[in-house]
């Protein structure tokens, strides 16, 4: 068994501290009993548990498709046993930004994840006596909560503590299903119904048409994961982790040509928002569309014996030029596409193009990963709160330096900043 990414030891050992790599959500957690991180979560979730061989309650609606063992994966609906005041809120990330991180973890831990083993190709030839696949797809189409009944393969007795990951939002425990069924007919938007039953359209076309007609990107993610987008012979279940990034990428690539046709921004603009200890500075530089994202945080630094411990900056970077990148953003991963989509939405709304730089500073306050939605919604908030208009790019960089903990060295890792400085020096030379 692989070592736990939080403690670097086997999952049988107690976690002592959590590294930033785990907070970024790049690795998995052991979640053993007695783990200080899990004990902290119990402070939010209490001692709630679920027991018995079945559960009944509303699905937000929501679902989860795993990726381990692909193309044989675990799939099933998410639902909360019993009554809750606002079941729809449990799968509505834009509304979570007004909540504390602990409140989000507590809320999402109440969503149990039913699962059954399926082959991804079964999305186009469903034959399932448990009805898990049909129920999952019906919930993916729904716009409102729907009451769901799950029957388990055995009696269970599990705590409602969150399962964490860097891409999808936290959920509660995963339980193997014997049967799933809906207690009511889900409400399906007309636009969704039309696209799902259009088996001649590519997934990219279907995703864009839904988004362009006002269907939330989070709903599009569900449809893609449930194998309900694309040509008939191409449809398959898509792991949730992959469907999130694929949706952000498809929608972003549709917006890029629109942005590149717009007038250049007139002067530098600087945006800022902080969410759960993630600080986002977004700098727009006049010029043709390009995009870059950097993630930075402080890590312990080795110091001579007898000297106080220090910290040094660690940074990751990905970027693209005027044309969309064709390779995966291996360093920043899913956060890159989420941030890019949010910036493109803003530029489309103001009718301008620019060179965009997103700096994400991860502080110690971000003690557990909550999903890529944090990046997407934080950058959307930053753009929506309006810009500051520094006189120059260097002035903007001095503002960023004053507002973060990582100091000025981060800018040396930026391709866009380096090119901007070089271009400024060249133009000054030519003016002489």
N, C-alpha and C positions, 0 to 999 in steps of 0.2 A: 504494500500500500504506500502511495506517495506521501511524503511529509506534508503536514499542514502548512499552508502558505503564511499563516499568521505567526506561528511559533517556530517553524523550521524543523519541527520534530514529528514523530508519528502521532496520528490522531488520538492515540491512547494517553498521550501526555497533555497536561493542562496548558492552555495558551497563557503566556505571560504578557505579551504585548503585541500590538498589531502594526505591521509595517505599512508604509504608504502604498506599496505595490498592491497590497490587499485592499486598501481603501479605494484605490482606483478601480478595483474590481477585476483585475487581470487574472487572479487566481481563485481557487476554491478554499473553503474553510472547513475545519474539522467539525465544529459545532458539538463537541463532546459535552456531556454533563459536567458541570464544574468549571467550564471555560469562562473566564471573567467577562469576555465579550457577550456570551450568551446570558450570563447572569445580569449584565447591564440591561439587556433587552427585556428580561423578565420584570425589570423595574417599570417598563412601559406596558408590557402585555399582561402582567400579573401571573396567576397560576392557572389560567384558562387551559382547558384541554378538551379533546373530543374522544368519546368512547362509544363502542357498539359496532354494529355491522352495517349501519346505514346513516345517511344524513340528508336533511331536507332544508332548503332555504334558497335565497335568491343568488343568482349569478349576476355580476355587475352590468353587462355580461363580459366574460373574459375566458381565456383559455391559455394553455401552455403546451408547447411542443419542445421536447428535449432534443439534444444534439448527440449525446453519447450513444455509440453503437450505430450511427448513421450508415446505411439507409434504414435500419430498423431502429425506431425511436419510441419513446414514451410520449403519449399524447392524451389530453383530456381537458375537461372544463374546470374552471375555478369557481367555487361557490362558498358562501358563508353559512355555516349551520345555524339555524334559528333566525330570529328577526333582528334587523339593524335599521336605524332611522333613515339612512341614505345609502342604500346599496350601490347606486350608480356612482357615488363618490369614490368607491373603492378601486375604480379603474378609470379615473379621470385626472391624469397628471397635471393639467393646467390649474386645477383647483388646489393642488397640494402645496403650491408655493406659499400659501398663507398659513401653512401648518409647520410645526417643528419637525425635525428629522425623526425624533422619537415618536411623535404622533403618527407619522407616516408608517414607521415600522410596526407600531402597535396595530394600526388599522389593517395593514396588509397581512399581518401574521394571522388574522382571522380568516383568510381565504385558504381553504384546503384545496389541494390540487389532486383531483382524481386522475389516474393514469392507466392506460392500457398499452400494450406493446403492439405497434403496427409497422408496416412497411410504408415508406413515404409514397410509393406509387399507388397505394390503395385509395388515395384521394380521388382518383378517377374511375375506380371500380369497387365501390364500397360493398362489402358483404360482411356484416358484423352483427352477430346475435346479441352482443352486449349493447349495441346502439351508441357506443361511446363516440365513434367517428361522426355519426349523423348529428348527435346532440352538440358536439363540438363545433361542427360547421354551422348549425342553426344559430348557436350563440354568437359565432363570429359575424353573422349577418345582422344580428339584432342591434337596435339603437338604444333599447331600454332594458332594465333588469328583467330577468325571467326566472321564475321559481323552478328549481331543478332538484331531482332526487337521485342520489348516488347510493348504490349498494356495493359494499366492499367484499373482497374475496375472503376476508376473515374478520373476526372482531378485532377492533383496534383500541388502543389507549395511548394517545399521543398528546404532547404539549403543543399549544399554538404559539410557537416561536418562529421567527422569520427565517426563511431560506434566502441567502444573499447571493447576488451576482452583480457584475459590473454593467450588464446590458439591460436585462429586464428588471422590472420593479420587484421588490421582495414579495415572497408569498409565504404561506404557512406550510404545513407538512404535506408530503406527497403520499397518497394512499392508493394501492392497487384496486382497480375496479372490477366488479363482476357484472354490473349493469348500470346504465345511465338513462334517465328519461326526463323529459320536460313536462311540467305540470300545467303549462299554458303555452299558447302560441306566441312566439316572440314577435315584436314589432320591427319590421324590416323596412328601411327607407326605400322608396321607389327607385332611386338612382342605384342603390346597391343591388336590388333585385335584377335590374336590367343588365348591369355589368356581369354579375355572377352567371347569368344565363346566356351571356354572349360568349360562346366558346370558340369564336373565330378571332377575337382580339388578343393581342399580346398582353402579358402581365404589365409591362410598362405603360401601355396605352390605357388599360383599365384603371391602373393606379392613378394616372394623371387625370383621367376624366372624372373620377370620384373626387379627388382633391380639388379640382377646378370647379366642381359643382358644390363645394362647401362641406364635403364629408371629411371629418377630421383625419389627420394622418395616423392617429392611433387606431382608428377604425380600419383604415387601409392596411396597417400592419397585421391586424387580426385576420383579415380576409386572405392576405398573402400566406400567413402561417397555416391557415386552415385549408390551403390548396384550392381556393375559390377564384383565383385570378389566372388568366393566361388561356392559351389555346387548349382545347380539350385533351389532346395527347401529351401536352406538356405539364399538366397540372400535377402537383405533388404537395404533400405536407412539407412545410419549411420550418426548421427549428426557430423558435421565437427569437433567439439571439441573432440569427441571420436575417430574419424577416424585418427586424427593426432597422438594421443598417441598410438592407436592400431598399427599403421604402424611402429612407432619407436620401440615399444615393439616386434612386430613380427620379424622385421629385426634384432634387437639386439639379440634376442634369437637364431637366425640362425647363427650369428657370434660368439657367446660365445663358442660353441664346437670347432670351428676352432682355437680360441685364446688359449683355454685350452690345446691344443695339442702342443703348441709352447714352445720353450725354455724360461726360466725365464730371465727377464731383468737383465743386469749385474750390474747396479748401479742406484741410484736415479736420476730421471729426473724431471725438473720443467718447466712448460709451462705457458705462460701468454698472455692474450688478453683482451682489454677493448672495449666495444661496447655500446654506448649510456648511459654511466654511470654505466654499469654493468661490474665489474672487475672479471675476471675468472682466478684463479690459478688452474692448474691441476698438481698434484703430482703423479708420478709413482714410486712405491716402489717395489724393487725386491721381487718376491714371486709368489705364485699361484694366478690366477685371482680372484679378489674380487672388489667390486665397492661401493663407498660411495659418497654422495653429501650433501653438507651443503649450506644453504642460510643464509646470515647474513646482518644485517643492524642496524643502530643506531636509537634509539627512544628517545623521551624526558624522562628525569629522574626527579622524584620528589626530590626537594631539600628544605632544611629548608628556611623559610621566610627570606628574606634579602640576601640569597646566590644567585649567578648567576646560571641560569638554566644549567643543565647538560644533558648528553646523555648516554645511556647504550646500550649494544649490545642485540639484539634479534636474535635468531637463530632457524632454522629448520633443521632436519636431516632425511635421509633415507639411507638404505644400503642393500647389499646382499652379501652372501658368494660365495663359489666356484660354487654353483648351482644357477640358476636364481631365483629371488624371485617369489613367486606364488600369493602374495597379492599385492594390489595396493599401490603405494607409496603415502600415504595419506597426508603427510606433504609437500613434494616437488612437488607432483603431476606431470603434464606433463613434466615439465622441467627436471625431473629425467631421463626419458626415452630418451629425446632428447640429453642430455649430454652423457648418457651411449652409445648411438649409435655412436656419434662422436668419443669417446675414443676407442670404439671397432674397428671402421674403421681404426684408426691410428695403433693400435696394430696389426691388420691383415696385414696392409701394410708393417710393419717392421718385421713381423714374430716373435713376442715376446708376452709373457704374463706378467702381473704385477698386483699388487694391486693398484687400481686407486682411487684417492681422488680428487673430484672437489669442490672447494670453490667458490661460487658466492657471491660477495659483491655488494649489491644494494645501490648506492649512490643517493643523491638528484638530480643528473643530469638526472636520469631516471624518468622523470616527468609524463609519460603516458605509459601504457602497449602496446606493439606492437605485441605480440604473442610469441609462443614457438619457432618460427624460430630464434629469437634473441639468445636464448641459444644454439640451434643446430649449427648455423653458427659461433657464437663467439668461441665455443669450437673447431670447425673444424679449424678456423683460428689459435687458440692457438697452436693446434697440428701441423699445417702446418708451423708455423713460427720457428720451431726448438726448442730444449730444452736447458736449462742450466743444468749443471751437478754438483750439489753441492756434496761435499765429503760425507756427511751424511744426513739422514733425518732431524736431528735437525738443520743442517746448512740450509736446504731448508726451514724449518719452520721460521727461523730467517729472511730469505729473504722475505717470505710472510708477516711477521709482519711489516717489514720496508716499504712494498709497499701498505699497506692498512690503512684504518682509524679505524678499529675495534680493533686493538691491539692484544695481544697474547692469550687472553682468549678463542678465538674460538676453538683452538686445543683441549681444554678440552672436547668439545662436540663430538669429533671424535672417533668412535670405532676403526678405523684402526690405528690411532695414538696411542691410548691407548694400543692396542694389540702389536704394534711394540715396544713400550717402554718396555712393560712387557717381550716380547721375548728377547729383548736385555739384560735385567737384568738377566733373567734366563740363557741365554747362557754364560754370564760372570761368573755366579756362578758355572756352570758346568765345565768351563775351569779351575777353581781353583782346 
